[in-house]
Amino acid sequence: MLSVTATSIATLTALVLTIVTVMVQLASDKYSHRALRTFLQDRHSHLTLGVFVGTFTFAVLALLGLDATIEDGVVVGLTIPAAFGLAVVTIGIFVSYIDHIVHAVRGTSIITRIGSDTRGEMDRLYPDPIDADVSDVSGELTDEPQVVISAPRPGVV
């Protein structure tokens, strides 16, 4: 059971990392290289990889320590159910991560994150609002009223 858990989790981790790397590379090439930064800072990705590596490490360390604790039936009796529980949790997090990453690589999601990061950086660099005094603006002024209609949130029309 421990051998199967360790092998399958290692394979699953390699598969997920390969697929996500290709998806992020394609999104980065298509939209912006700033998309890569948002994926690297994604907490869900960190949690998922942490659980994958933790489950793999537990299974391998349990395999290594199995010979030393074979006389103690309690340790062996708790190790197998714990490994099975970690494998089930890992599969649940894998399904959740696939759903998360599918929504995260959509064009609107990437552009929204990049826009939010840009607006946050602008607010950080220029905290004071710019006074809209028309007399200081150089260039031609028209008598037509200018109206800006902003959307409450980004999205697809």
C-alpha positions in Angstrom: 0.0 0.0 0.0 2.8 2.4 0.9 4.7 1.6 -2.3 1.7 2.1 -4.4 0.9 5.4 -2.7 4.4 6.7 -3.1 4.6 5.7 -6.7 1.2 7.1 -7.7 1.7 10.4 -5.9 5.1 10.9 -7.5 3.6 10.2 -10.9 0.6 12.5 -10.2 2.9 15.3 -9.1 5.0 15.0 -12.2 2.0 14.9 -14.4 0.4 18.0 -12.8 3.6 20.0 -12.8 4.1 19.2 -16.5 0.6 20.1 -17.5 0.5 23.3 -15.5 3.9 24.4 -16.8 2.7 24.0 -20.4 -0.6 25.8 -19.6 1.2 28.7 -17.9 3.7 29.0 -20.7 0.9 29.1 -23.3 -1.1 31.7 -21.3 2.1 33.7 -20.8 2.9 33.7 -24.5 -0.7 34.5 -25.5 -1.6 37.2 -23.0 1.4 38.6 -21.0 4.5 37.5 -19.2 2.9 38.9 -16.1 0.6 36.0 -16.2 3.5 33.8 -15.0 3.9 35.9 -11.9 0.3 35.4 -10.9 0.5 31.7 -11.2 3.7 31.6 -9.2 2.0 33.6 -6.4 -1.1 31.4 -6.4 -1.7 30.0 -2.9 -3.9 27.1 -4.2 -0.9 25.9 -6.3 1.4 26.1 -3.3 -1.1 24.2 -1.1 -1.6 21.5 -3.8 2.1 20.9 -4.3 2.7 20.9 -0.6 0.1 18.2 -0.1 1.5 16.1 -3.0 5.0 16.4 -1.6 3.9 15.8 1.9 2.0 12.6 1.0 4.9 11.3 -1.0 7.4 12.0 1.8 5.2 10.3 4.4 4.8 7.2 2.2 8.5 7.0 1.5 9.6 7.6 5.1 7.0 5.0 6.3 8.5 2.5 3.8 12.0 3.2 5.1 10.9 2.9 8.8 8.7 -0.1 8.2 11.5 -2.7 8.8 12.5 -1.1 12.1 8.9 -1.0 13.5 7.6 -4.4 12.2 7.5 -5.8 15.7 5.4 -2.9 16.9 2.0 -3.6 15.5 0.6 -0.2 16.6 2.9 1.8 14.3 2.3 -0.4 11.3 -1.4 -0.4 12.1 -1.6 3.4 12.1 0.8 4.0 9.2 -1.3 2.3 6.5 -4.6 4.0 7.3 -2.8 7.4 7.6 -1.2 6.8 4.1 -4.6 5.8 2.7 -6.2 8.9 4.2 -3.5 11.2 2.8 -3.9 9.6 -0.6 -7.7 10.3 -0.5 -7.0 13.9 0.6 -4.5 14.2 -2.2 -7.0 13.0 -4.8 -9.6 15.5 -3.5 -7.1 18.4 -3.7 -6.1 17.3 -7.1 -9.7 17.5 -8.4 -10.1 20.9 -6.7 -6.8 22.1 -8.3 -7.9 21.0 -11.7 -11.1 23.0 -11.4 -9.1 26.0 -10.0 -6.5 25.9 -12.8 -9.1 25.6 -15.6 -10.8 28.8 -14.3 -7.4 30.5 -13.8 -6.2 30.1 -17.3 -9.2 31.7 -18.9 -8.4 34.9 -20.8 -10.7 37.0 -18.7 -9.2 35.7 -15.4 -5.7 36.4 -16.5 -6.5 39.9 -17.8 -8.5 40.6 -14.6 -5.6 39.6 -12.4 -3.1 41.6 -14.5 -5.4 44.6 -14.4 -5.9 44.3 -10.6 -2.1 44.1 -10.1 -1.5 47.1 -12.3 -4.1 49.2 -10.6 -2.7 48.2 -7.2 0.8 49.1 -8.3 -0.5 52.5 -9.7 -2.2 53.2 -6.4 1.0 52.3 -4.5 3.2 54.5 -6.7 0.8 57.4 -7.0 -1.3 57.5 -3.8 -2.5 61.1 -4.2 -5.4 61.6 -6.6 -4.7 63.8 -9.6 -6.7 67.0 -9.6 -8.8 67.3 -12.7 -8.4 71.0 -13.2 -9.3 71.8 -16.7 -7.4 75.1 -16.8 -4.1 73.3 -16.3 -4.6 70.9 -19.3 -2.8 72.0 -22.4 -4.2 71.2 -25.8 -7.6 71.7 -27.3 -10.7 71.7 -25.2 -14.1 70.9 -26.5 -17.4 72.1 -25.1 -18.9 68.6 -25.4 -19.3 66.9 -22.1 -17.1 63.9 -21.4 -18.7 61.0 -19.6 -16.9 58.0 -18.4 -19.0 54.9 -17.6 -17.1 52.4 -15.6 -18.2 48.8 -15.1 -18.5 47.6 -11.5 -16.4 44.5 -12.3 -14.5 43.1 -15.2 -16.1 40.5 -17.4 -17.2 39.4 -20.8 -19.9 41.2 -22.8 
